[in-house]
Amino acid sequence: MKLTLRNLGRLREATIDLDKDLILLTGPNNTSKTYVAHALYGFGEEFHTNVSRAVGSALSEWVKERQESETVFRVDVVAFVDQYLRRILDELARAFRGRLTDILACGEEFVARAEARMDLDEAQLASARQALLAMDERQEWTTIGLTEHKVAGEPLWTFERLPKSAPLEVSGASALPRVDLPVRSFAYWRIAAAISDLFLRMPWYTHVLTAERAAIQLFSRELASKRTELVDDLMQLRSSAGHRADPRDALWETLGHRARRYPLAIRNSLLIANDPATYKGKTSSFAALADQLEGKVLGGAIRMDEEGEMSFHPSESDTRLSLHLSSSSVKALAGLSFFLRHVAEKSQFLIIDEPELNLHPDNQRRVARVLARIVRSGIKVLISTHSDYIIRELNNLIMLSADKDGSVRQRLGYDEEETLSPSQVGAYLFDSEKANPIPVTPTGIEVATIEREINALNTVSQDIYFTLFGGTGG
């Protein structure tokens, strides 16, 4: 699935392929990378809610002429998608466009001319149809109240009303807890899940580590994120109630302006940082990656006490450092460690703004390898970076995917779980107006602006050296 943004601030156009497992945004400063990353976070955060609404609207039309009774209707999902997919995509784009001022915490003038569009190519649609047929053959979707069969080789789903006392139990990666739902509500939800899982392929959960993550870790409580959450809820309540104009509206506008002075990505990061106890008791299946990050990059362990306060414990030492006394690299990576140890699940979308923050070049390379492991483990990753070290190490990992017998990896100390296929990676070079796709080849990614500066630096250094020292070494 490709998401296109046009006329967003100074950005004229950016089309991002969200089907890639690793998405890399790069380019000079002040070329819109950060607010594109924040916009993509907001898109992912609300994607499945918006899919359910768009599918429900289309499905209500579909079943009007096809419903056999008040309790049973049948849906040929492939035919439904073929007929309504463009409409669903357009509704998703409109819903996203309508939320941009809140997602980015910007004024309406910033997005006044903004447009959004979603597209799928024929290869993606064909692949999704095959996946749907394979899923049906494996009977992965069997559940109480839902039966499946085929007509002329196509999957056909039948939904039947259950007794009110009988709960519906859904199994699978996108499962809900046990719930009581009328048949139509359940059908809408299940088909929306099929479309988003197979045809649109967006992960079900989005997590972000912003460039402000070190400050968020240190000052989340002082920033009063709970108050921001309360005012957000009040604003939403007022909006849904449809209040008429009132002199007191000025108060609401002031509250809304102050509550939304931070983009959604930062607001949600504050909420998580301010309530670590919610996650502390959970150990993710990605905890081993947190161990690798802490041991190989940070040289110690990050721990959390009963009050949710983080501390750093250097290896081979009894020292315990509060986070504010720890190095800047620990502060910058504490959020990623927390995510991997307590939050991460497969089918998530992790967005990191400047993963190289405060890291020495050797650790930037190590972080690139950790990111590749995260991708290979089933989490989609988007990074915005200026780091030549990260990009070059990713190029190494892409090239090593061609090492079929593993001899080069073994000699150089790399693992197969760190390699990346070129087809997994999407890269974009931002200039003052546009995000330009960068070819990803078996030898990696070449970022013209970075290569140009490295060459310029080398040229200047050689000129100074030979001019002042005559090439003799002084």
VENVEN-V392382 format. One line per field, one symbol per residue. ss: DSSP state (H for helix, E for strand, - for the rest). phi: phi as a letter, one per 30 degrees, with the letter a starting at -180 (. if undefined). burial: I if it has 9 or more other ideal C-beta (glycine too) atoms within 8 Angstrom, else O. A space follows every 50 residues. Layout:
ss: ???
phi: ???
burial: ???
This chain:
ss: -EEEEEEE--EEEEEEE----EEEEEE-----HHHHHHHHHHHHHHHHHH HHHHHHHHHHHHHH-------EEEE-HHHHHHHHHHHHHHHHHHHHHH-H HHHH---HHHH---EEEEE--HHHHHHHHHHHHHHHH-----E--EEEEE E--EEEEEEE-------E----------E---HHHHHHHHHHHHHHHHHH ----EEEEE---HHHHHHH-----HHHHHHHHHHHHHHHHH-------HH HHHHHHHHH----HHHHHHHHHH---HHHH------HHHHHHHHHHHH-E EEEE-----EEEEE------EEHHH--HHHHHHHHHHHHHHHH----EEE EEE-------HHHHHHHHHHHHHHHH---EEEEE---HHHHHHHHHHHHH ------HHHHHH---HHH---HHHEEEEEE---EEEEE--E--E---HHH HHHHHHHHHHHHHHHHHHH-----
phi: .ccccbhchdddabccdddddbcccbkddibidddddddddddddceddd dddddedddddedeccddadcbbcbddddddedcddddddddddddedcd dddchbddddcecdbbbbbbcdddddddddddddddddhdcdaeibcbab bhicdbcccbdceedddcbcckdcdcdebcbdeddddedddedddddccc hcedbbbbbddcddddddcedddhdddddddedddddddddiddeaedee dddddddddcdcdeededddddddbdddcedccddcedddddedddccil bcbbdddiddbccedhacdbcdddcdddddedceddddeddbcdbdicbc cbdhddeicdeddddddedddddddddjcdbbbcbcdddddddddedddd ddddciddeddciccddcdbdeddcbbbcdcdbbccececcecjbccedd ddddddddddddddddddciicii
burial: IIIIIIOIOOIOIIIIIIOIOIIIIIIOOOIIIIIIIIIIIIIIIIIIOI IIIIIIIIIOOIIOOIIOOOOIIIIIIIOIIOOIIOIIIIIIIIIIIOII IIIIIIOOOIIOOIIIIIOIOOOIIOOIIOIIIOIIOOOOIOIOIIOIOI OOOIIIIIIIOIOOOOOIOIOOOOOOOOOOOOIIOIIIIIIIIIIIIIII IIIIOIIIIIOOIIOIIIOIOOIOIOOIIOIIOIIOOIOOOOOOOOOOIO OIOOIIOOIIOOIIIIIIIIIIIIIIOOIIOOOIOIIOIIOIIIIOIIOI OIOIOOOIOIIIIIOOOOOOIOIOOIOOIIIIIIIIIIIIIIIIIOIIII IIIIIIIOIOOOIIIIIIIIIIIIIIIOIIIIIIIOIIIIIIIIIIIIII IOIOOOOOIOOOOIOOOIIIOIOIIIIIIIIOOIIOOIOIOOOIIOIOII IOOIOOOOOOOOOOIIOOIOOOOO
